[in-house]
Amino acid sequence: MTDLICEQPVFILLIEDSDADAELAIRALRRSRISNQIQLLRDGAEALDFLFCRGIYSDRQIIDQPKIILLDLKLPKVSGLEVLQQIKADPRTQMIPIVMLTSSAQDSDILKSYQLGVNSYIVKPIDFEQFNQAVEQLGLYWVLINKTPVVQA
């Protein structure tokens, strides 16, 4: 007898409090023809509730996790580093690839992010076209090329 494996919905979780940066990231992903569902969350507390199926997201299943998380470092309520730490500390979510997409180029932020298990750290370019190219490339790699394990409940 074989085990049934649930197919996970494939989507991108964008955790970004800046309307302008969120709009640019979504537009860049769409421009690169990534048609996956993009879920936008505005603060760290909401992101944790979403990922751990709490509060208004209690009807979600923990197995329905994003294929990738694009995480801003400086978020209201709960910081990006705290969100990262909680995701990587929980066996149910620790395999989700996380890309820190932030304006901070401080060595201490980069070091702490990698110590907590971030998969990639990208400093948001100031230039619009560079930002588009960076998001397109990371979307293509993490959504279409990278393989992640299927997590079973």
Legacy VTK file of the C-alpha trace (Angstrom):
# vtk DataFile Version 3.0
C-alpha trace
ASCII
DATASET POLYDATA
POINTS 153 float
0.000 0.000 0.000
1.368 3.440 -0.888
0.998 6.640 1.080
-1.140 9.348 -0.434
0.779 12.578 -0.887
-1.157 15.825 -0.790
-0.216 18.217 -3.550
0.472 21.623 -2.063
-0.876 24.727 -3.750
2.075 26.593 -5.196
2.176 30.271 -4.315
4.449 33.079 -3.286
4.097 34.744 0.093
5.220 38.370 -0.026
5.580 39.968 3.403
6.079 43.665 2.736
4.700 46.761 4.455
5.615 49.234 1.699
2.840 49.609 -0.890
5.314 50.801 -3.518
7.762 47.917 -2.982
4.951 45.348 -2.890
3.483 46.672 -6.130
6.891 46.644 -7.831
7.615 43.087 -6.675
4.229 41.784 -7.827
4.552 43.546 -11.171
8.060 42.133 -11.684
6.885 38.603 -10.876
3.985 38.920 -13.308
6.267 40.421 -15.955
8.448 37.327 -15.774
5.305 35.260 -16.442
5.138 33.719 -13.009
1.423 33.089 -12.706
1.394 31.564 -9.242
-0.912 33.013 -6.630
0.827 35.797 -4.705
-0.347 36.369 -1.142
0.605 39.793 0.220
0.787 40.329 3.981
1.638 43.690 5.552
3.208 42.882 8.944
5.080 40.181 10.801
2.242 39.266 13.170
-0.157 38.657 10.289
2.508 36.606 8.495
2.962 34.328 11.512
-0.805 33.929 11.911
-1.048 33.007 8.223
1.821 30.504 8.277
0.783 28.862 11.540
-2.966 28.943 10.774
-3.977 31.134 13.692
-6.529 33.895 14.191
-8.295 34.903 10.986
-6.289 32.224 9.158
-7.372 29.341 11.426
-9.315 27.779 8.533
-6.052 27.192 6.588
-4.238 23.871 6.705
-0.621 23.959 7.882
0.318 21.758 4.915
-0.794 24.507 2.494
2.454 26.428 2.667
3.979 28.769 0.088
6.651 27.606 -2.304
8.723 30.657 -1.312
8.545 33.567 1.115
9.820 37.006 0.132
10.366 38.687 3.488
11.117 42.304 4.302
13.419 42.843 7.272
11.805 45.926 8.751
8.141 45.095 9.424
5.581 46.494 11.840
4.438 44.484 14.895
6.937 41.609 14.497
10.273 42.130 12.752
11.359 40.167 9.715
14.142 38.562 11.761
11.630 37.325 14.345
9.367 35.979 11.591
12.362 34.204 10.056
13.396 32.762 13.413
9.919 31.362 14.156
9.514 29.853 10.691
12.907 28.134 10.767
12.398 26.902 14.359
9.222 24.971 13.534
9.583 21.613 11.748
6.298 22.221 9.898
7.623 25.360 8.197
11.421 25.206 8.354
11.817 23.825 4.816
10.100 26.795 3.148
12.731 28.798 1.253
12.929 32.368 2.507
14.459 35.245 0.603
15.108 38.374 2.614
14.210 41.220 0.249
15.124 44.383 2.090
16.717 47.798 1.818
19.170 47.042 4.648
22.716 46.329 3.533
24.054 46.305 7.113
26.475 43.459 7.732
24.809 42.718 11.087
21.406 42.210 9.404
22.894 39.977 6.721
24.817 37.905 9.279
21.839 37.526 11.626
19.566 36.520 8.714
21.931 33.745 7.649
22.433 32.614 11.249
18.649 32.229 11.503
18.478 30.185 8.303
17.566 32.556 5.474
18.125 30.988 2.044
19.056 34.196 0.253
19.529 37.864 1.120
18.848 40.502 -1.521
19.255 44.224 -0.975
16.531 46.101 -2.829
18.118 48.138 -5.580
17.097 51.776 -5.632
16.886 51.735 -9.427
13.475 50.598 -10.706
14.827 48.429 -13.533
17.398 46.744 -11.288
14.648 45.978 -8.766
12.495 44.450 -11.510
15.361 42.304 -12.753
16.269 41.101 -9.253
12.678 40.068 -8.447
12.186 38.406 -11.840
15.354 36.362 -11.418
14.596 35.271 -7.883
11.038 34.369 -8.860
12.178 32.277 -11.801
14.743 30.431 -9.740
12.786 29.790 -6.538
9.408 29.090 -8.149
10.299 27.318 -11.381
13.747 25.795 -10.983
14.340 25.057 -7.286
12.919 21.783 -5.920
11.685 21.600 -2.351
10.581 18.528 -0.408
6.897 17.738 -0.142
5.908 18.087 3.507
3.326 15.625 4.750
1.015 16.393 7.659
LINES 1 154
153 0 1 2 3 4 5 6 7 8 9 10 11 12 13 14 15 16 17 18 19 20 21 22 23 24 25 26 27 28 29 30 31 32 33 34 35 36 37 38 39 40 41 42 43 44 45 46 47 48 49 50 51 52 53 54 55 56 57 58 59 60 61 62 63 64 65 66 67 68 69 70 71 72 73 74 75 76 77 78 79 80 81 82 83 84 85 86 87 88 89 90 91 92 93 94 95 96 97 98 99 100 101 102 103 104 105 106 107 108 109 110 111 112 113 114 115 116 117 118 119 120 121 122 123 124 125 126 127 128 129 130 131 132 133 134 135 136 137 138 139 140 141 142 143 144 145 146 147 148 149 150 151 152
